[in-house]
Amino acid sequence: MLLASVRSELDHVLADSDAIIRSHVNRAFLHLQRSLIADMEIQNKWMTAFQKGETACEKLGAVHLLLHGIWAFKADSSGQRTDLILGNHLAIDDDVLGATHGMVLTEWKLLRDGDNPENVRDKAKNQASLYSDGGLAGFQLDSERYLVLVGKKEFDVPNDERIEQVSYKVIPLFLTSKSPSIVAKQKR
């Protein structure tokens, strides 16, 4: 009975922690999308990164998320955490934990003219599903993985997916916008 009570309390604390991390992640992506539309310097920086490739966009995105207290990482081929900025294995130490509200797995993909957004989402989901490293209770959001699709212009946003206990959230980033309502199209 005592063990069940402790587990219930721990589940409650971890659930609250996940909600806080999600809130920070949502704010970071909303801020990034708005910045891309409102600030031509940021938009130009992202356009240059888009031309350089996926890794350049991952780096910019990871730095932006870190500004909001979110440490974004991706899974390498062995399923371990990879630092998006440095490109090496992400060692979790006191400095990393002290500088973050939470850690989230992201997979960034470029959506070029002619690409099918659902196919690009599926490729991102397959890569994100490689992740198998253990969670860090209270610091890592294990129940959601973020599939960030970066396009030069607006595109039809594929649906999120859920597989067993993991949600794959599609985050569209449009580098340019035809209308001011672009942020309303972003998924929450």
C-alpha positions in Angstrom: 0.0 0.0 0.0 2.8 2.4 0.9 4.6 1.6 -2.4 1.4 2.4 -4.3 1.0 5.7 -2.5 4.7 6.7 -3.3 4.2 5.7 -6.9 1.0 7.8 -7.2 2.8 10.8 -5.8 5.8 10.3 -8.1 3.5 9.9 -11.1 1.8 13.2 -10.2 5.1 15.1 -9.9 6.4 13.6 -13.2 3.1 14.5 -15.0 3.4 18.1 -13.8 7.0 18.1 -15.0 5.9 16.9 -18.5 3.3 19.7 -18.7 5.8 22.3 -17.8 8.3 21.0 -20.4 5.5 20.9 -23.0 4.6 24.5 -22.2 8.2 25.6 -22.7 8.5 23.7 -26.0 5.3 25.1 -27.3 6.4 28.6 -26.5 9.8 28.1 -28.1 8.3 26.9 -31.4 5.6 29.6 -31.4 8.3 32.2 -30.8 10.5 30.8 -33.6 7.7 30.8 -36.1 6.7 34.3 -35.3 10.4 35.4 -35.4 10.7 33.9 -38.9 7.8 36.0 -40.1 8.5 39.2 -38.2 12.3 39.5 -38.4 14.0 39.5 -41.8 17.4 39.0 -40.3 16.3 35.8 -38.7 14.4 34.7 -41.8 17.5 35.3 -44.0 19.7 33.3 -41.5 17.2 30.4 -41.8 17.0 30.7 -45.6 20.8 30.4 -45.7 20.7 27.4 -43.3 18.0 25.8 -45.5 20.3 26.1 -48.5 23.2 24.5 -46.4 21.0 21.6 -45.4 19.2 19.9 -42.5 22.1 20.0 -40.1 22.4 23.8 -40.3 18.6 24.1 -39.5 18.9 21.7 -36.6 21.7 23.8 -35.1 19.7 27.0 -35.4 16.6 25.3 -34.0 18.5 23.8 -31.1 20.1 27.1 -30.1 16.6 28.8 -30.3 15.1 26.1 -28.1 17.9 26.4 -25.6 17.2 30.1 -25.3 13.8 28.9 -23.9 15.4 26.4 -21.5 14.8 23.4 -23.8 17.6 21.1 -24.6 16.8 19.5 -28.0 18.6 16.3 -29.1 18.1 13.6 -31.7 18.7 9.9 -31.8 21.8 8.6 -33.5 21.9 5.3 -35.4 22.5 3.4 -32.1 19.5 5.1 -30.4 21.6 7.3 -28.1 21.2 11.1 -27.6 23.1 13.3 -30.1 23.8 17.0 -29.4 22.3 18.9 -32.3 24.8 21.7 -32.1 28.0 19.9 -31.6 27.0 16.7 -33.4 28.5 14.4 -30.8 27.0 12.1 -28.1 25.2 14.3 -25.6 26.7 13.7 -22.2 24.2 14.6 -19.4 26.0 16.3 -16.6 25.2 18.9 -14.0 25.9 21.8 -16.4 23.3 20.4 -18.9 20.8 19.6 -16.2 21.3 23.0 -14.5 20.8 24.9 -17.8 17.5 23.3 -18.9 13.8 23.2 -18.0 13.7 20.0 -19.9 15.1 17.8 -22.7 13.2 16.8 -25.8 13.9 14.6 -28.8 13.5 16.4 -32.1 14.0 15.3 -35.7 14.4 18.1 -38.2 13.6 17.6 -41.9 13.6 20.0 -44.8 10.5 20.1 -47.0 11.6 21.1 -50.5 9.4 21.9 -53.5 7.7 18.8 -54.7 8.2 16.9 -51.4 5.1 15.2 -49.9 4.8 16.4 -46.3 3.4 13.1 -45.1 6.4 11.2 -46.6 8.8 13.6 -45.0 6.9 13.3 -41.6 7.2 9.5 -41.9 10.9 9.7 -42.5 11.3 11.9 -39.5 9.1 9.6 -37.4 11.2 6.5 -38.4 14.4 8.2 -37.4 12.9 9.5 -34.1 11.7 6.0 -33.3 15.3 4.8 -33.1 15.7 6.5 -29.7 16.0 4.0 -27.0 18.1 5.7 -24.3 16.7 5.8 -20.8 14.8 8.9 -19.7 15.9 11.4 -17.1 13.0 11.5 -14.6 11.7 15.1 -14.4 14.0 16.4 -17.1 13.2 14.5 -20.3 9.9 14.4 -22.0 9.7 10.8 -23.0 6.0 10.7 -24.1 6.5 13.1 -27.0 8.9 13.4 -29.8 8.9 16.5 -32.1 9.1 16.1 -35.9 10.1 19.6 -37.2 9.3 20.1 -40.9 11.0 23.2 -42.3 9.7 24.6 -45.6 10.5 27.7 -47.5 6.8 28.3 -47.9 3.5 27.1 -46.4 2.6 23.5 -46.8 -0.2 21.1 -45.8 0.7 20.0 -42.3 0.5 16.2 -41.7 -1.3 14.9 -38.7 0.5 14.0 -35.5 0.8 10.3 -34.7 0.7 8.1 -31.6 2.4 4.8 -31.4 1.9 3.0 -28.1 3.0 5.4 -25.4 4.8 7.9 -27.6 3.2 10.9 -29.5 5.0 12.2 -32.6 4.1 15.9 -32.8 4.5 17.6 -36.2 5.9 21.1 -35.9 5.7 23.0 -39.1 8.2 25.9 -39.6 7.4 28.1 -42.6 10.3 30.4 -43.6 7.9 32.7 -45.4 4.2 33.3 -45.1 1.5 34.4 -47.5 -0.8 35.5 -44.7 -0.6 36.9 -41.1 -2.6 33.9 -39.9 0.3 31.5 -40.4 0.8 30.9 -36.7 -2.8 29.8 -36.4 -2.0 26.9 -38.6 0.7 25.6 -36.3 -0.3 22.6 -34.2 -0.3 22.7 -30.5 
